[in-house]
Amino acid sequence: MLSKKEVIRLYNDGLTIRWRRKRHPQQLKGEYDPVGFEVHIYTPHLTSEHDRDMTLLHEFVHARDDRKGLPNNRTCYPRVEREAEATHQRRPGVLALIKELYEI
């Protein structure tokens, strides 16, 4: 599960969140850009606050994995999704910290 310590490390390393108002061509809700060290959230594809929160956690897991040198492609999507859900359910403070740090 994603931890507060990992979120703080990503924040201190300069991870940014970019809120995109345009639709993603492949209808993605979010994506992690390792080159720019950015999380992109595509607001037109979000259906609720919960959807936004889960997308944030999902992309933060991708960013954390990238920093650890772990594979970060479409094949890991199910694992990343499970980890985001587990973090949401068992560690609500992680999402609260992301919202606080990034003023969401």
Phi and psi restraints in degrees (range 20) as a CNS / XPLOR table:
assign (resid 1 and name C) (resid 2 and name N)
       (resid 2 and name CA) (resid 2 and name C) 1.0 -65.9 20.0 2
assign (resid 2 and name N) (resid 2 and name CA)
       (resid 2 and name C) (resid 3 and name N) 1.0 139.2 20.0 2
assign (resid 2 and name C) (resid 3 and name N)
       (resid 3 and name CA) (resid 3 and name C) 1.0 -115.3 20.0 2
assign (resid 3 and name N) (resid 3 and name CA)
       (resid 3 and name C) (resid 4 and name N) 1.0 162.4 20.0 2
assign (resid 3 and name C) (resid 4 and name N)
       (resid 4 and name CA) (resid 4 and name C) 1.0 -61.1 20.0 2
assign (resid 4 and name N) (resid 4 and name CA)
       (resid 4 and name C) (resid 5 and name N) 1.0 -40.2 20.0 2
assign (resid 4 and name C) (resid 5 and name N)
       (resid 5 and name CA) (resid 5 and name C) 1.0 -58.8 20.0 2
assign (resid 5 and name N) (resid 5 and name CA)
       (resid 5 and name C) (resid 6 and name N) 1.0 -42.2 20.0 2
assign (resid 5 and name C) (resid 6 and name N)
       (resid 6 and name CA) (resid 6 and name C) 1.0 -67.1 20.0 2
assign (resid 6 and name N) (resid 6 and name CA)
       (resid 6 and name C) (resid 7 and name N) 1.0 -39.5 20.0 2
assign (resid 6 and name C) (resid 7 and name N)
       (resid 7 and name CA) (resid 7 and name C) 1.0 -63.1 20.0 2
assign (resid 7 and name N) (resid 7 and name CA)
       (resid 7 and name C) (resid 8 and name N) 1.0 -44.3 20.0 2
assign (resid 7 and name C) (resid 8 and name N)
       (resid 8 and name CA) (resid 8 and name C) 1.0 -62.2 20.0 2
assign (resid 8 and name N) (resid 8 and name CA)
       (resid 8 and name C) (resid 9 and name N) 1.0 -40.8 20.0 2
assign (resid 8 and name C) (resid 9 and name N)
       (resid 9 and name CA) (resid 9 and name C) 1.0 -62.5 20.0 2
assign (resid 9 and name N) (resid 9 and name CA)
       (resid 9 and name C) (resid 10 and name N) 1.0 -44.2 20.0 2
assign (resid 9 and name C) (resid 10 and name N)
       (resid 10 and name CA) (resid 10 and name C) 1.0 -62.3 20.0 2
assign (resid 10 and name N) (resid 10 and name CA)
       (resid 10 and name C) (resid 11 and name N) 1.0 -43.0 20.0 2
assign (resid 10 and name C) (resid 11 and name N)
       (resid 11 and name CA) (resid 11 and name C) 1.0 -62.3 20.0 2
assign (resid 11 and name N) (resid 11 and name CA)
       (resid 11 and name C) (resid 12 and name N) 1.0 -47.4 20.0 2
assign (resid 11 and name C) (resid 12 and name N)
       (resid 12 and name CA) (resid 12 and name C) 1.0 -65.5 20.0 2
assign (resid 12 and name N) (resid 12 and name CA)
       (resid 12 and name C) (resid 13 and name N) 1.0 -29.1 20.0 2
assign (resid 12 and name C) (resid 13 and name N)
       (resid 13 and name CA) (resid 13 and name C) 1.0 -77.4 20.0 2
assign (resid 13 and name N) (resid 13 and name CA)
       (resid 13 and name C) (resid 14 and name N) 1.0 -9.3 20.0 2
assign (resid 13 and name C) (resid 14 and name N)
       (resid 14 and name CA) (resid 14 and name C) 1.0 103.1 20.0 2
assign (resid 14 and name N) (resid 14 and name CA)
       (resid 14 and name C) (resid 15 and name N) 1.0 13.9 20.0 2
assign (resid 14 and name C) (resid 15 and name N)
       (resid 15 and name CA) (resid 15 and name C) 1.0 -59.0 20.0 2
assign (resid 15 and name N) (resid 15 and name CA)
       (resid 15 and name C) (resid 16 and name N) 1.0 130.6 20.0 2
assign (resid 15 and name C) (resid 16 and name N)
       (resid 16 and name CA) (resid 16 and name C) 1.0 -116.2 20.0 2
assign (resid 16 and name N) (resid 16 and name CA)
       (resid 16 and name C) (resid 17 and name N) 1.0 158.4 20.0 2
assign (resid 16 and name C) (resid 17 and name N)
       (resid 17 and name CA) (resid 17 and name C) 1.0 -113.3 20.0 2
assign (resid 17 and name N) (resid 17 and name CA)
       (resid 17 and name C) (resid 18 and name N) 1.0 128.7 20.0 2
assign (resid 17 and name C) (resid 18 and name N)
       (resid 18 and name CA) (resid 18 and name C) 1.0 -113.7 20.0 2
assign (resid 18 and name N) (resid 18 and name CA)
       (resid 18 and name C) (resid 19 and name N) 1.0 120.7 20.0 2
assign (resid 18 and name C) (resid 19 and name N)
       (resid 19 and name CA) (resid 19 and name C) 1.0 -89.9 20.0 2
assign (resid 19 and name N) (resid 19 and name CA)
       (resid 19 and name C) (resid 20 and name N) 1.0 117.4 20.0 2
assign (resid 19 and name C) (resid 20 and name N)
       (resid 20 and name CA) (resid 20 and name C) 1.0 -104.0 20.0 2
assign (resid 20 and name N) (resid 20 and name CA)
       (resid 20 and name C) (resid 21 and name N) 1.0 126.8 20.0 2
assign (resid 20 and name C) (resid 21 and name N)
       (resid 21 and name CA) (resid 21 and name C) 1.0 -88.7 20.0 2
assign (resid 21 and name N) (resid 21 and name CA)
       (resid 21 and name C) (resid 22 and name N) 1.0 -17.8 20.0 2
assign (resid 21 and name C) (resid 22 and name N)
       (resid 22 and name CA) (resid 22 and name C) 1.0 -83.7 20.0 2
assign (resid 22 and name N) (resid 22 and name CA)
       (resid 22 and name C) (resid 23 and name N) 1.0 153.7 20.0 2
assign (resid 22 and name C) (resid 23 and name N)
       (resid 23 and name CA) (resid 23 and name C) 1.0 -73.0 20.0 2
assign (resid 23 and name N) (resid 23 and name CA)
       (resid 23 and name C) (resid 24 and name N) 1.0 145.5 20.0 2
assign (resid 23 and name C) (resid 24 and name N)
       (resid 24 and name CA) (resid 24 and name C) 1.0 -79.4 20.0 2
assign (resid 24 and name N) (resid 24 and name CA)
       (resid 24 and name C) (resid 25 and name N) 1.0 138.1 20.0 2
assign (resid 24 and name C) (resid 25 and name N)
       (resid 25 and name CA) (resid 25 and name C) 1.0 -58.0 20.0 2
assign (resid 25 and name N) (resid 25 and name CA)
       (resid 25 and name C) (resid 26 and name N) 1.0 -28.2 20.0 2
assign (resid 25 and name C) (resid 26 and name N)
       (resid 26 and name CA) (resid 26 and name C) 1.0 -103.1 20.0 2
assign (resid 26 and name N) (resid 26 and name CA)
       (resid 26 and name C) (resid 27 and name N) 1.0 14.4 20.0 2
assign (resid 26 and name C) (resid 27 and name N)
       (resid 27 and name CA) (resid 27 and name C) 1.0 65.1 20.0 2
assign (resid 27 and name N) (resid 27 and name CA)
       (resid 27 and name C) (resid 28 and name N) 1.0 25.8 20.0 2
assign (resid 27 and name C) (resid 28 and name N)
       (resid 28 and name CA) (resid 28 and name C) 1.0 -71.6 20.0 2
assign (resid 28 and name N) (resid 28 and name CA)
       (resid 28 and name C) (resid 29 and name N) 1.0 146.9 20.0 2
assign (resid 28 and name C) (resid 29 and name N)
       (resid 29 and name CA) (resid 29 and name C) 1.0 -85.2 20.0 2
assign (resid 29 and name N) (resid 29 and name CA)
       (resid 29 and name C) (resid 30 and name N) 1.0 -30.6 20.0 2
assign (resid 29 and name C) (resid 30 and name N)
       (resid 30 and name CA) (resid 30 and name C) 1.0 -158.2 20.0 2
assign (resid 30 and name N) (resid 30 and name CA)
       (resid 30 and name C) (resid 31 and name N) 1.0 163.1 20.0 2
assign (resid 30 and name C) (resid 31 and name N)
       (resid 31 and name CA) (resid 31 and name C) 1.0 -157.4 20.0 2
assign (resid 31 and name N) (resid 31 and name CA)
       (resid 31 and name C) (resid 32 and name N) 1.0 150.6 20.0 2
assign (resid 31 and name C) (resid 32 and name N)
       (resid 32 and name CA) (resid 32 and name C) 1.0 -101.3 20.0 2
assign (resid 32 and name N) (resid 32 and name CA)
       (resid 32 and name C) (resid 33 and name N) 1.0 129.3 20.0 2
assign (resid 32 and name C) (resid 33 and name N)
       (resid 33 and name CA) (resid 33 and name C) 1.0 -107.1 20.0 2
assign (resid 33 and name N) (resid 33 and name CA)
       (resid 33 and name C) (resid 34 and name N) 1.0 103.3 20.0 2
assign (resid 33 and name C) (resid 34 and name N)
       (resid 34 and name CA) (resid 34 and name C) 1.0 -68.9 20.0 2
assign (resid 34 and name N) (resid 34 and name CA)
       (resid 34 and name C) (resid 35 and name N) 1.0 -27.4 20.0 2
assign (resid 34 and name C) (resid 35 and name N)
       (resid 35 and name CA) (resid 35 and name C) 1.0 -68.5 20.0 2
assign (resid 35 and name N) (resid 35 and name CA)
       (resid 35 and name C) (resid 36 and name N) 1.0 -47.6 20.0 2
assign (resid 35 and name C) (resid 36 and name N)
       (resid 36 and name CA) (resid 36 and name C) 1.0 -87.9 20.0 2
assign (resid 36 and name N) (resid 36 and name CA)
       (resid 36 and name C) (resid 37 and name N) 1.0 -5.0 20.0 2
assign (resid 36 and name C) (resid 37 and name N)
       (resid 37 and name CA) (resid 37 and name C) 1.0 50.7 20.0 2
assign (resid 37 and name N) (resid 37 and name CA)
       (resid 37 and name C) (resid 38 and name N) 1.0 56.0 20.0 2
assign (resid 37 and name C) (resid 38 and name N)
       (resid 38 and name CA) (resid 38 and name C) 1.0 -134.0 20.0 2
assign (resid 38 and name N) (resid 38 and name CA)
       (resid 38 and name C) (resid 39 and name N) 1.0 148.1 20.0 2
assign (resid 38 and name C) (resid 39 and name N)
       (resid 39 and name CA) (resid 39 and name C) 1.0 -103.6 20.0 2
assign (resid 39 and name N) (resid 39 and name CA)
       (resid 39 and name C) (resid 40 and name N) 1.0 127.3 20.0 2
assign (resid 39 and name C) (resid 40 and name N)
       (resid 40 and name CA) (resid 40 and name C) 1.0 -106.6 20.0 2
assign (resid 40 and name N) (resid 40 and name CA)
       (resid 40 and name C) (resid 41 and name N) 1.0 128.2 20.0 2
assign (resid 40 and name C) (resid 41 and name N)
       (resid 41 and name CA) (resid 41 and name C) 1.0 -116.4 20.0 2
assign (resid 41 and name N) (resid 41 and name CA)
       (resid 41 and name C) (resid 42 and name N) 1.0 123.1 20.0 2
assign (resid 41 and name C) (resid 42 and name N)
       (resid 42 and name CA) (resid 42 and name C) 1.0 -96.5 20.0 2
assign (resid 42 and name N) (resid 42 and name CA)
       (resid 42 and name C) (resid 43 and name N) 1.0 96.8 20.0 2
assign (resid 42 and name C) (resid 43 and name N)
       (resid 43 and name CA) (resid 43 and name C) 1.0 -60.7 20.0 2
assign (resid 43 and name N) (resid 43 and name CA)
       (resid 43 and name C) (resid 44 and name N) 1.0 -31.9 20.0 2
assign (resid 43 and name C) (resid 44 and name N)
       (resid 44 and name CA) (resid 44 and name C) 1.0 -62.7 20.0 2
assign (resid 44 and name N) (resid 44 and name CA)
       (resid 44 and name C) (resid 45 and name N) 1.0 -20.7 20.0 2
assign (resid 44 and name C) (resid 45 and name N)
       (resid 45 and name CA) (resid 45 and name C) 1.0 -94.0 20.0 2
assign (resid 45 and name N) (resid 45 and name CA)
       (resid 45 and name C) (resid 46 and name N) 1.0 -6.3 20.0 2
assign (resid 45 and name C) (resid 46 and name N)
       (resid 46 and name CA) (resid 46 and name C) 1.0 -82.1 20.0 2
assign (resid 46 and name N) (resid 46 and name CA)
       (resid 46 and name C) (resid 47 and name N) 1.0 136.6 20.0 2
assign (resid 46 and name C) (resid 47 and name N)
       (resid 47 and name CA) (resid 47 and name C) 1.0 -104.9 20.0 2
assign (resid 47 and name N) (resid 47 and name CA)
       (resid 47 and name C) (resid 48 and name N) 1.0 -14.0 20.0 2
assign (resid 47 and name C) (resid 48 and name N)
       (resid 48 and name CA) (resid 48 and name C) 1.0 -166.1 20.0 2
assign (resid 48 and name N) (resid 48 and name CA)
       (resid 48 and name C) (resid 49 and name N) 1.0 172.3 20.0 2
assign (resid 48 and name C) (resid 49 and name N)
       (resid 49 and name CA) (resid 49 and name C) 1.0 -64.1 20.0 2
assign (resid 49 and name N) (resid 49 and name CA)
       (resid 49 and name C) (resid 50 and name N) 1.0 -39.0 20.0 2
assign (resid 49 and name C) (resid 50 and name N)
       (resid 50 and name CA) (resid 50 and name C) 1.0 -61.7 20.0 2
assign (resid 50 and name N) (resid 50 and name CA)
       (resid 50 and name C) (resid 51 and name N) 1.0 -41.8 20.0 2
assign (resid 50 and name C) (resid 51 and name N)
       (resid 51 and name CA) (resid 51 and name C) 1.0 -60.7 20.0 2
assign (resid 51 and name N) (resid 51 and name CA)
       (resid 51 and name C) (resid 52 and name N) 1.0 -44.4 20.0 2
assign (resid 51 and name C) (resid 52 and name N)
       (resid 52 and name CA) (resid 52 and name C) 1.0 -60.6 20.0 2
assign (resid 52 and name N) (resid 52 and name CA)
       (resid 52 and name C) (resid 53 and name N) 1.0 -46.0 20.0 2
assign (resid 52 and name C) (resid 53 and name N)
       (resid 53 and name CA) (resid 53 and name C) 1.0 -62.5 20.0 2
assign (resid 53 and name N) (resid 53 and name CA)
       (resid 53 and name C) (resid 54 and name N) 1.0 -43.2 20.0 2
assign (resid 53 and name C) (resid 54 and name N)
       (resid 54 and name CA) (resid 54 and name C) 1.0 -67.1 20.0 2
assign (resid 54 and name N) (resid 54 and name CA)
       (resid 54 and name C) (resid 55 and name N) 1.0 -36.1 20.0 2
assign (resid 54 and name C) (resid 55 and name N)
       (resid 55 and name CA) (resid 55 and name C) 1.0 -65.3 20.0 2
assign (resid 55 and name N) (resid 55 and name CA)
       (resid 55 and name C) (resid 56 and name N) 1.0 -43.3 20.0 2
assign (resid 55 and name C) (resid 56 and name N)
       (resid 56 and name CA) (resid 56 and name C) 1.0 -58.7 20.0 2
assign (resid 56 and name N) (resid 56 and name CA)
       (resid 56 and name C) (resid 57 and name N) 1.0 -49.8 20.0 2
assign (resid 56 and name C) (resid 57 and name N)
       (resid 57 and name CA) (resid 57 and name C) 1.0 -60.4 20.0 2
assign (resid 57 and name N) (resid 57 and name CA)
       (resid 57 and name C) (resid 58 and name N) 1.0 -43.2 20.0 2
assign (resid 57 and name C) (resid 58 and name N)
       (resid 58 and name CA) (resid 58 and name C) 1.0 -58.0 20.0 2
assign (resid 58 and name N) (resid 58 and name CA)
       (resid 58 and name C) (resid 59 and name N) 1.0 -47.7 20.0 2
assign (resid 58 and name C) (resid 59 and name N)
       (resid 59 and name CA) (resid 59 and name C) 1.0 -70.6 20.0 2
assign (resid 59 and name N) (resid 59 and name CA)
       (resid 59 and name C) (resid 60 and name N) 1.0 -32.2 20.0 2
assign (resid 59 and name C) (resid 60 and name N)
       (resid 60 and name CA) (resid 60 and name C) 1.0 -67.4 20.0 2
assign (resid 60 and name N) (resid 60 and name CA)
       (resid 60 and name C) (resid 61 and name N) 1.0 -34.1 20.0 2
assign (resid 60 and name C) (resid 61 and name N)
       (resid 61 and name CA) (resid 61 and name C) 1.0 -63.7 20.0 2
assign (resid 61 and name N) (resid 61 and name CA)
       (resid 61 and name C) (resid 62 and name N) 1.0 -43.6 20.0 2
assign (resid 61 and name C) (resid 62 and name N)
       (resid 62 and name CA) (resid 62 and name C) 1.0 -58.6 20.0 2
assign (resid 62 and name N) (resid 62 and name CA)
       (resid 62 and name C) (resid 63 and name N) 1.0 -44.9 20.0 2
assign (resid 62 and name C) (resid 63 and name N)
       (resid 63 and name CA) (resid 63 and name C) 1.0 -63.8 20.0 2
assign (resid 63 and name N) (resid 63 and name CA)
       (resid 63 and name C) (resid 64 and name N) 1.0 -43.1 20.0 2
assign (resid 63 and name C) (resid 64 and name N)
       (resid 64 and name CA) (resid 64 and name C) 1.0 -61.2 20.0 2
assign (resid 64 and name N) (resid 64 and name CA)
       (resid 64 and name C) (resid 65 and name N) 1.0 -45.5 20.0 2
assign (resid 64 and name C) (resid 65 and name N)
       (resid 65 and name CA) (resid 65 and name C) 1.0 -62.0 20.0 2
assign (resid 65 and name N) (resid 65 and name CA)
       (resid 65 and name C) (resid 66 and name N) 1.0 -40.3 20.0 2
assign (resid 65 and name C) (resid 66 and name N)
       (resid 66 and name CA) (resid 66 and name C) 1.0 -60.7 20.0 2
assign (resid 66 and name N) (resid 66 and name CA)
       (resid 66 and name C) (resid 67 and name N) 1.0 -44.4 20.0 2
assign (resid 66 and name C) (resid 67 and name N)
       (resid 67 and name CA) (resid 67 and name C) 1.0 -64.3 20.0 2
assign (resid 67 and name N) (resid 67 and name CA)
       (resid 67 and name C) (resid 68 and name N) 1.0 -28.8 20.0 2
assign (resid 67 and name C) (resid 68 and name N)
       (resid 68 and name CA) (resid 68 and name C) 1.0 -86.4 20.0 2
assign (resid 68 and name N) (resid 68 and name CA)
       (resid 68 and name C) (resid 69 and name N) 1.0 -4.2 20.0 2
assign (resid 68 and name C) (resid 69 and name N)
       (resid 69 and name CA) (resid 69 and name C) 1.0 77.2 20.0 2
assign (resid 69 and name N) (resid 69 and name CA)
       (resid 69 and name C) (resid 70 and name N) 1.0 20.0 20.0 2
assign (resid 69 and name C) (resid 70 and name N)
       (resid 70 and name CA) (resid 70 and name C) 1.0 -84.7 20.0 2
assign (resid 70 and name N) (resid 70 and name CA)
       (resid 70 and name C) (resid 71 and name N) 1.0 154.2 20.0 2
assign (resid 70 and name C) (resid 71 and name N)
       (resid 71 and name CA) (resid 71 and name C) 1.0 -56.2 20.0 2
assign (resid 71 and name N) (resid 71 and name CA)
       (resid 71 and name C) (resid 72 and name N) 1.0 140.7 20.0 2
assign (resid 71 and name C) (resid 72 and name N)
       (resid 72 and name CA) (resid 72 and name C) 1.0 -140.7 20.0 2
assign (resid 72 and name N) (resid 72 and name CA)
       (resid 72 and name C) (resid 73 and name N) 1.0 72.4 20.0 2
assign (resid 72 and name C) (resid 73 and name N)
       (resid 73 and name CA) (resid 73 and name C) 1.0 -135.5 20.0 2
assign (resid 73 and name N) (resid 73 and name CA)
       (resid 73 and name C) (resid 74 and name N) 1.0 -175.0 20.0 2
assign (resid 73 and name C) (resid 74 and name N)
       (resid 74 and name CA) (resid 74 and name C) 1.0 -61.3 20.0 2
assign (resid 74 and name N) (resid 74 and name CA)
       (resid 74 and name C) (resid 75 and name N) 1.0 -26.9 20.0 2
assign (resid 74 and name C) (resid 75 and name N)
       (resid 75 and name CA) (resid 75 and name C) 1.0 -68.8 20.0 2
assign (resid 75 and name N) (resid 75 and name CA)
       (resid 75 and name C) (resid 76 and name N) 1.0 -22.4 20.0 2
assign (resid 75 and name C) (resid 76 and name N)
       (resid 76 and name CA) (resid 76 and name C) 1.0 -89.0 20.0 2
assign (resid 76 and name N) (resid 76 and name CA)
       (resid 76 and name C) (resid 77 and name N) 1.0 0.6 20.0 2
assign (resid 76 and name C) (resid 77 and name N)
       (resid 77 and name CA) (resid 77 and name C) 1.0 -52.3 20.0 2
assign (resid 77 and name N) (resid 77 and name CA)
       (resid 77 and name C) (resid 78 and name N) 1.0 -48.6 20.0 2
assign (resid 77 and name C) (resid 78 and name N)
       (resid 78 and name CA) (resid 78 and name C) 1.0 -59.9 20.0 2
assign (resid 78 and name N) (resid 78 and name CA)
       (resid 78 and name C) (resid 79 and name N) 1.0 -41.0 20.0 2
assign (resid 78 and name C) (resid 79 and name N)
       (resid 79 and name CA) (resid 79 and name C) 1.0 -65.5 20.0 2
assign (resid 79 and name N) (resid 79 and name CA)
       (resid 79 and name C) (resid 80 and name N) 1.0 -43.3 20.0 2
assign (resid 79 and name C) (resid 80 and name N)
       (resid 80 and name CA) (resid 80 and name C) 1.0 -63.4 20.0 2
assign (resid 80 and name N) (resid 80 and name CA)
       (resid 80 and name C) (resid 81 and name N) 1.0 -41.7 20.0 2
assign (resid 80 and name C) (resid 81 and name N)
       (resid 81 and name CA) (resid 81 and name C) 1.0 -63.3 20.0 2
assign (resid 81 and name N) (resid 81 and name CA)
       (resid 81 and name C) (resid 82 and name N) 1.0 -42.4 20.0 2
assign (resid 81 and name C) (resid 82 and name N)
       (resid 82 and name CA) (resid 82 and name C) 1.0 -63.3 20.0 2
assign (resid 82 and name N) (resid 82 and name CA)
       (resid 82 and name C) (resid 83 and name N) 1.0 -40.8 20.0 2
assign (resid 82 and name C) (resid 83 and name N)
       (resid 83 and name CA) (resid 83 and name C) 1.0 -67.2 20.0 2
assign (resid 83 and name N) (resid 83 and name CA)
       (resid 83 and name C) (resid 84 and name N) 1.0 -40.2 20.0 2
assign (resid 83 and name C) (resid 84 and name N)
       (resid 84 and name CA) (resid 84 and name C) 1.0 -62.1 20.0 2
assign (resid 84 and name N) (resid 84 and name CA)
       (resid 84 and name C) (resid 85 and name N) 1.0 -44.0 20.0 2
assign (resid 84 and name C) (resid 85 and name N)
       (resid 85 and name CA) (resid 85 and name C) 1.0 -64.9 20.0 2
assign (resid 85 and name N) (resid 85 and name CA)
       (resid 85 and name C) (resid 86 and name N) 1.0 -43.0 20.0 2
assign (resid 85 and name C) (resid 86 and name N)
       (resid 86 and name CA) (resid 86 and name C) 1.0 -63.4 20.0 2
assign (resid 86 and name N) (resid 86 and name CA)
       (resid 86 and name C) (resid 87 and name N) 1.0 -41.0 20.0 2
assign (resid 86 and name C) (resid 87 and name N)
       (resid 87 and name CA) (resid 87 and name C) 1.0 -62.9 20.0 2
assign (resid 87 and name N) (resid 87 and name CA)
       (resid 87 and name C) (resid 88 and name N) 1.0 -43.8 20.0 2
assign (resid 87 and name C) (resid 88 and name N)
       (resid 88 and name CA) (resid 88 and name C) 1.0 -60.8 20.0 2
assign (resid 88 and name N) (resid 88 and name CA)
       (resid 88 and name C) (resid 89 and name N) 1.0 -43.0 20.0 2
assign (resid 88 and name C) (resid 89 and name N)
       (resid 89 and name CA) (resid 89 and name C) 1.0 -76.3 20.0 2
assign (resid 89 and name N) (resid 89 and name CA)
       (resid 89 and name C) (resid 90 and name N) 1.0 -42.3 20.0 2
assign (resid 89 and name C) (resid 90 and name N)
       (resid 90 and name CA) (resid 90 and name C) 1.0 -100.8 20.0 2
assign (resid 90 and name N) (resid 90 and name CA)
       (resid 90 and name C) (resid 91 and name N) 1.0 -19.0 20.0 2
assign (resid 90 and name C) (resid 91 and name N)
       (resid 91 and name CA) (resid 91 and name C) 1.0 -134.1 20.0 2
assign (resid 91 and name N) (resid 91 and name CA)
       (resid 91 and name C) (resid 92 and name N) 1.0 67.7 20.0 2
assign (resid 91 and name C) (resid 92 and name N)
       (resid 92 and name CA) (resid 92 and name C) 1.0 -62.0 20.0 2
assign (resid 92 and name N) (resid 92 and name CA)
       (resid 92 and name C) (resid 93 and name N) 1.0 -21.9 20.0 2
assign (resid 92 and name C) (resid 93 and name N)
       (resid 93 and name CA) (resid 93 and name C) 1.0 -64.8 20.0 2
assign (resid 93 and name N) (resid 93 and name CA)
       (resid 93 and name C) (resid 94 and name N) 1.0 -24.2 20.0 2
assign (resid 93 and name C) (resid 94 and name N)
       (resid 94 and name CA) (resid 94 and name C) 1.0 -66.6 20.0 2
assign (resid 94 and name N) (resid 94 and name CA)
       (resid 94 and name C) (resid 95 and name N) 1.0 -47.6 20.0 2
assign (resid 94 and name C) (resid 95 and name N)
       (resid 95 and name CA) (resid 95 and name C) 1.0 -64.7 20.0 2
assign (resid 95 and name N) (resid 95 and name CA)
       (resid 95 and name C) (resid 96 and name N) 1.0 -41.0 20.0 2
assign (resid 95 and name C) (resid 96 and name N)
       (resid 96 and name CA) (resid 96 and name C) 1.0 -59.6 20.0 2
assign (resid 96 and name N) (resid 96 and name CA)
       (resid 96 and name C) (resid 97 and name N) 1.0 -39.3 20.0 2
assign (resid 96 and name C) (resid 97 and name N)
       (resid 97 and name CA) (resid 97 and name C) 1.0 -66.0 20.0 2
assign (resid 97 and name N) (resid 97 and name CA)
       (resid 97 and name C) (resid 98 and name N) 1.0 -43.4 20.0 2
assign (resid 97 and name C) (resid 98 and name N)
       (resid 98 and name CA) (resid 98 and name C) 1.0 -58.0 20.0 2
assign (resid 98 and name N) (resid 98 and name CA)
       (resid 98 and name C) (resid 99 and name N) 1.0 -46.4 20.0 2
assign (resid 98 and name C) (resid 99 and name N)
       (resid 99 and name CA) (resid 99 and name C) 1.0 -63.0 20.0 2
assign (resid 99 and name N) (resid 99 and name CA)
       (resid 99 and name C) (resid 100 and name N) 1.0 -38.1 20.0 2
assign (resid 99 and name C) (resid 100 and name N)
       (resid 100 and name CA) (resid 100 and name C) 1.0 -69.2 20.0 2
assign (resid 100 and name N) (resid 100 and name CA)
       (resid 100 and name C) (resid 101 and name N) 1.0 -49.9 20.0 2
assign (resid 100 and name C) (resid 101 and name N)
       (resid 101 and name CA) (resid 101 and name C) 1.0 -61.4 20.0 2
assign (resid 101 and name N) (resid 101 and name CA)
       (resid 101 and name C) (resid 102 and name N) 1.0 -40.7 20.0 2
assign (resid 101 and name C) (resid 102 and name N)
       (resid 102 and name CA) (resid 102 and name C) 1.0 -98.5 20.0 2
assign (resid 102 and name N) (resid 102 and name CA)
       (resid 102 and name C) (resid 103 and name N) 1.0 8.3 20.0 2
assign (resid 102 and name C) (resid 103 and name N)
       (resid 103 and name CA) (resid 103 and name C) 1.0 50.9 20.0 2
assign (resid 103 and name N) (resid 103 and name CA)
       (resid 103 and name C) (resid 104 and name N) 1.0 54.5 20.0 2
